[in-house]
Each structure stands twice: as structure tokens, then as C-alpha cells.
Amino acid sequence: MTVLFLFGTMNALAQEKKYSVYAIGFYNLENLFDTLHDAGHNDYEYLPEGRNKWSGMKYRNKLKNMSRVLAEMGTDVLPTVGAAAIGVSEVENEGCLRDLCNQEPLKKRNFQYVLIEGPDHRGVDCGLLWNPALFTLRDAKLVPYIYEKPEDAKRATRGFLVCSGTLADEHVTIIVNHLPSRGAVSYYRELGGKQIRAVKDSLLKDDPNVKLFIMGDMNDDPADPSMSKALGAQRELEDVKPGGLFNPFWNIHASGTGTLMYDGKWNLFDQIILSHSLLNQKGVKDYSTLKYWKAQIFRRDYLFQQEGRYKGNTLRTHAGGVWLNGYSDHLPSLVYLVKEQK
């Protein structure tokens, strides 16, 4: 089928149909901290007197850099509107998202935000940003990560931010996650995968037709047990049964690329996983309701180190104790959706 993309509309010229295109994304902001201490949280390295000498100037530059990326996400396909909604992680508090949305690239699109603070010992949480011209938030709640072993409770970590709303006149729910780091063994991320699956099952029981996005920094690759077994996200679209999940980033990672680099090797921790209701089955091209089109890792030259020993790595805010005035150790991820215009 020959298609033409222009300002968010897909024209199937042969069939004389018009399609609206939407982008949903995720971005780990890598330590978006303000310069003030939050009581009860270990944020000391991001204070003016802390290890990173985190000054107002550095915070303002961080906000400017993050807002540039967020505003450009989705513009490869949707040059004037960008993404409808973007999940974010590693944010200290609601004030950081307010400051972020007040940056000019996001402010001119009237971006809104939600963040519910959880028990993470560093005080970093997940949030959701959205363009109200495209997405409407109806409800948000934080489902806690529950440890099976009482002795683990002292490791307080991020919960699951569940955001329900409307996109393209359809019921959409976005679950934003940041699973335990690789400083912990796989068991803890598998436990997180099981709990996300339980949340997914509950949402589908309430509305079997909900368009569900499970996104986040999973601290695991798509083929790892937390994603492929505990959560049960499938590699191939045709293997997804009703009630199941599809991970479009599995084959992307298998092709040799990813969203963050470690020891010269790409990992793909930043995934967006889709419910069966968002999928067209093999051979079917029905876009009468919102359907998945394609996935993308968002790349710009400015997100990478351009020279030196770490050329080709992501350009971080700090590295080796040096402030680089960069972006994040992660690259953003996106999925694009299509719906026929009536």
C-alpha cells in the first residue's frame, strides 16, 4: 500500500482513505533532581554541596536538554505535533515535572504532567507527560511493588504508575514502570514482571477492549525472564492471544541495537509493550480502531558522544565525576499508532 505521511495524517491514496497517526513514548531522564533536599530521601549527591555539585545552573541546563528531546520525540513522523503522551522515569518530584513542562518546547504545546511519589529510597519516581490536544487523562494511581520476602521490605523501590485516559476517542491505559536495577538479581525484576501482569489482567477484566501500553526502564532486555516469561510479552505478533502482550522491541534488540550501551554492547531496557487490542493479526489491515503501526528508538546525533574513548555512547549529564551537560544514559523509545478517520 502506498502511503503518504503529512502532519500526522496518513493518506492511503489507492483507497482514498485518511488515517490519523499518534506517537506514544518513554524516556528515562537519568536523575532529574532539583537542588533542594527532599526529607527522607537519599538525594544528597544532587545538592549544591553534594558529590555532583548540583547547582541551579546545572539543573536549568538539565531541564533545557530534557525538554528538547521530549519535544522532538515523534517528530520524525509527526513534525508539528510530536508525541501524544510520554512516560518518564528517574524524576525526583512533581516540581521537577512542573519545571520541565514550563520549558518553552513543551510549554508551547501546553504539556501536562502527573507524578505520584512512592517509597524509593533515592526519591526517584515515574511520571507521565501528555499533550492535552491529543490525550486526556481521566485517572492516575500508583500500584506499589510488593516484596514476597518481609526482609526485603527495606529495599523500597518504585511502584507502577497506572494512567487511564482517552486517545483518539478510545479508552487507553498507560502503565509506567522502573523495575529494580541490575544491582539486584533477576528474581526482583521477574517479581516486578509478575506484578505488572497482574495489573494488566485486572485492567483487562474491567475493560477487555482497553488499549494498554506497558512501558518503562525494565532494567532487562526483551528476551530476559522478567519480560518474556513473568510478564509474558511475545516476540512475534502472530503469537499474541487475546489477553496477551506483544513486545515490538524484541526483534529490534535482536537486530543489534538498543537504548543504552554497557561495555560496548547495546541493551534495550526501554520498552513499550502492547495489548492484543492494539494489534492487527497477520494479513488483517483494520484501522477502524486504534492499532499499532511501528516501533522506534529515537536517535539524534546530539544524544551521542562524538569523540574520544566513549565515542558512540550516549552523552550523559555526568560521567566519571565530570559534568558533560548531556542528556541521559538511555535513548527514548516510541510506538506509532494508526486510526482511520471517519
C-alpha positions in Angstrom: 0.0 0.0 0.0 1.4 3.4 -0.9 1.1 5.8 1.9 1.9 9.5 2.4 2.6 11.0 5.8 1.9 14.6 6.3 1.2 16.5 9.5 0.0 13.4 11.4 -2.3 12.2 8.6 -1.8 9.0 6.6 -3.4 9.1 3.2 -3.9 5.7 1.6 -4.2 7.1 -1.9 -5.2 3.9 -3.6 -8.2 3.5 -1.3 -8.9 7.2 -0.8 -8.9 6.8 3.0 -7.3 9.1 5.6 -5.6 7.9 8.8 -4.6 9.8 11.9 -1.2 8.8 13.4 -0.3 9.1 17.1 3.0 8.6 18.9 3.4 7.2 22.4 6.9 7.3 24.0 9.1 6.6 27.0 12.3 8.3 28.2 14.5 7.6 31.3 15.5 11.2 32.2 18.6 10.0 34.2 18.4 11.7 37.6 16.2 14.7 37.1 16.7 16.2 40.5 16.2 19.7 41.7 18.7 21.4 44.0 16.7 21.0 47.3 16.8 18.1 49.8 13.6 16.1 50.0 13.2 14.8 53.5 13.6 11.1 53.9 15.3 10.6 50.5 19.0 9.9 49.7 19.3 12.8 47.2 22.5 14.2 48.7 24.7 13.8 45.6 22.3 16.1 43.8 22.6 19.1 46.2 24.9 22.1 45.6 27.3 20.8 48.3 27.0 17.1 47.1 29.3 15.0 45.0 27.9 16.3 41.8 27.9 19.9 42.9 24.3 20.1 41.6 23.8 23.9 41.1 20.9 25.9 39.8 22.8 26.4 36.6 23.2 22.6 36.1 19.5 22.0 36.9 18.4 24.6 34.4 20.6 23.1 31.7 19.2 19.6 32.5 15.6 20.9 32.1 16.5 22.6 28.8 18.2 19.4 27.4 15.4 17.1 28.5 12.7 19.3 27.1 14.4 19.4 23.7 14.4 15.6 23.5 10.8 15.2 24.7 9.6 17.9 22.3 11.3 16.2 19.3 10.1 12.7 20.1 7.7 11.6 17.4 8.6 14.4 15.0 10.2 12.0 12.5 6.6 11.1 11.6 4.6 13.9 13.2 6.8 17.0 12.6 4.4 19.6 14.0 2.8 17.7 17.0 5.3 15.1 18.3 4.2 12.6 20.9 0.7 12.5 22.4 2.0 11.0 25.7 5.4 10.2 27.1 6.2 8.1 30.2 9.3 9.2 32.1 11.4 7.8 34.9 14.1 8.9 37.4 12.3 12.1 38.4 12.7 13.4 41.9 9.3 15.0 42.4 6.3 16.7 40.9 8.0 20.1 41.0 10.7 18.8 38.6 8.0 17.9 36.0 6.3 21.3 36.5 9.6 23.0 35.8 10.1 20.7 32.8 6.8 21.4 31.3 7.5 25.2 31.7 10.4 24.9 29.3 9.5 26.6 26.0 9.4 23.5 23.7 6.9 21.8 26.0 5.1 24.9 27.2 4.0 25.9 23.7 2.3 22.6 23.3 0.7 23.0 26.8 2.2 19.7 28.0 0.6 18.4 31.3 2.1 16.0 33.8 1.3 13.6 36.6 3.7 12.0 39.2 2.7 10.2 42.3 5.6 9.9 44.8 6.5 6.5 46.0 8.8 5.0 48.6 12.0 4.7 46.6 14.9 5.4 48.9 16.6 7.8 46.4 13.2 9.5 45.8 13.1 8.9 42.1 9.7 8.2 40.5 7.9 7.6 37.3 5.6 10.2 35.7 3.5 10.8 32.6 3.6 13.8 30.3 0.9 14.4 27.7 -0.3 16.9 25.1 -3.9 17.7 26.0 -4.8 18.4 22.4 -4.3 14.7 21.8 -4.6 12.8 25.1 -7.0 13.3 28.1 -6.0 11.9 31.5 -9.0 10.6 33.4 -7.3 8.8 36.4 -3.9 8.0 37.8 -2.9 5.7 40.6 0.3 4.2 42.0 0.3 0.4 42.5 3.1 -0.5 44.9 5.8 -3.0 44.1 5.3 -5.7 46.8 8.1 -7.9 48.0 7.5 -11.5 48.7 10.1 -11.7 51.5 9.5 -9.5 54.5 13.2 -9.0 54.9 13.3 -7.3 51.5 10.9 -4.5 52.5 13.8 -2.2 53.4 14.7 -2.0 49.7 11.8 0.3 49.0 11.5 0.8 45.2 9.3 2.3 42.5 5.7 1.2 42.1 3.7 1.0 38.9 2.1 4.3 37.7 -1.3 3.4 36.1 -2.7 6.2 34.0 -6.1 5.9 32.3 -7.4 8.3 29.7 -8.6 8.9 26.2 -6.7 8.9 22.9 -8.4 9.1 19.5 -11.8 8.8 21.3 -10.8 5.4 22.8 -10.1 4.1 26.3 -6.3 3.9 26.8 -4.3 2.9 29.8 -0.5 3.5 30.2 1.5 1.7 32.9 4.8 3.4 33.5 7.5 1.3 35.2 11.0 1.4 36.5 12.0 -2.1 37.7 14.8 -2.8 40.2 18.3 -2.2 38.9 20.8 -4.8 37.8 22.4 -4.3 41.2 19.7 -6.8 42.2 19.4 -10.3 40.9 16.9 -11.2 38.2 14.4 -12.5 40.7 13.4 -9.0 41.7 12.7 -7.9 38.2 10.8 -11.1 37.5 8.7 -10.4 40.6 8.0 -7.0 39.1 7.0 -8.6 35.7 4.6 -10.8 37.5 3.0 -7.9 39.3 2.7 -5.8 36.1 1.0 -8.8 34.6 -1.5 -8.9 37.5 -2.2 -5.2 37.0 -2.7 -5.9 33.3 -5.1 -8.8 33.9 -7.1 -6.6 36.3 -7.4 -3.8 33.8 -8.5 -6.2 31.0 -11.1 -7.8 33.3 -12.5 -4.3 33.9 -12.5 -3.5 30.2 -11.4 -6.2 27.7 -11.2 -3.6 24.9 -8.9 -1.2 26.7 -5.8 -0.2 24.6 -3.0 -0.9 27.0 0.6 0.2 26.9 3.2 -1.2 29.4 6.3 1.0 29.2 9.4 1.8 31.2 13.0 1.1 32.1 12.7 -2.6 32.7 16.4 -3.0 33.6 16.2 -6.1 31.4 16.2 -6.9 27.7 13.0 -8.2 26.0 14.2 -11.8 26.0 15.1 -11.8 29.7 12.8 -13.8 32.0 11.1 -10.8 33.6 9.7 -9.7 30.2 9.4 -12.9 28.2 8.1 -15.2 31.0 7.0 -13.3 34.1 5.2 -10.6 32.1 4.6 -12.9 29.1 5.3 -10.4 26.3 5.7 -12.2 22.9 8.3 -11.6 20.3 6.1 -12.2 17.3 2.8 -10.5 16.7 1.1 -13.7 15.5 1.9 -15.4 18.8 -0.2 -13.0 20.8 -3.5 -14.4 22.0 -6.5 -12.4 23.4 -5.4 -11.1 26.8 -1.7 -11.4 25.8 1.0 -8.9 25.1 3.4 -8.0 22.2 6.9 -6.6 22.6 7.9 -4.9 19.3 11.3 -4.1 20.8 12.4 -7.7 21.0 13.3 -8.0 17.3 14.7 -4.5 17.3 17.2 -5.6 20.0 17.9 -8.8 18.2 19.0 -6.8 15.2 21.9 -5.5 17.3 20.8 -2.1 18.6 19.3 -0.8 21.8 18.7 2.1 24.1 21.8 2.1 26.3 25.3 0.8 26.0 27.3 -1.1 28.6 30.8 -2.4 27.9 30.4 -1.7 24.2 27.2 -3.8 23.9 23.7 -2.5 23.4 20.9 -3.3 25.9 17.3 -2.4 25.3 15.8 -1.8 28.7 13.4 0.9 27.5 10.4 -0.9 26.1 6.8 -0.2 25.2 4.7 -3.4 25.3 1.2 -3.6 23.7 -2.0 -5.3 24.5 -3.8 -7.6 22.0 -6.4 -5.0 21.4 -3.8 -2.8 19.7 -2.8 -5.4 17.2 -3.9 -6.3 13.7 -3.5 -10.1 13.2 -1.4 -11.4 10.2 -3.0 -10.4 6.9 -5.5 -8.0 8.5 -5.4 -4.3 7.9 -8.3 -3.0 10.0 -7.7 0.5 11.4 -11.3 1.3 12.3 -10.0 1.4 15.9 -6.6 2.5 17.2 -3.9 0.0 16.1 -0.1 -0.4 16.3 1.9 0.6 13.2 5.6 0.5 14.1 8.2 1.0 16.9 11.2 3.2 17.0 14.3 4.0 19.1 14.6 7.8 18.9 18.1 8.9 17.8 19.7 12.3 17.2 23.4 13.0 16.8 23.4 15.3 19.8 22.4 12.4 22.1 25.8 10.7 21.5 29.4 11.4 22.4 31.1 12.5 19.2 34.7 11.9 20.0 37.1 10.3 22.5 37.2 6.9 24.2 33.4 6.7 24.5 32.5 7.9 21.0 29.2 6.4 20.1 28.0 6.1 23.6 25.1 8.1 24.9 26.0 11.6 26.1 25.2 11.7 29.8 24.7 14.5 32.3 27.7 13.3 34.3 30.4 10.7 33.6 33.4 9.8 35.7 32.6 12.7 38.1 32.7 15.2 35.2 29.6 17.3 34.2 29.1 16.8 30.5 26.0 18.9 30.2 24.5 16.0 28.3 21.1 14.2 28.3 20.7 10.7 29.6 22.4 7.3 29.5 19.2 6.0 27.9 17.7 6.7 24.5 13.9 7.3 24.2 11.6 4.7 22.6 8.4 5.2 20.7 5.5 3.4 19.2 3.2 4.8 16.4 -0.5 4.1 16.2 -2.9 4.5 13.3 -6.7 5.0 13.2 -8.9 5.6 10.2 -10.6 9.0 10.0 -14.4 8.9 9.8 
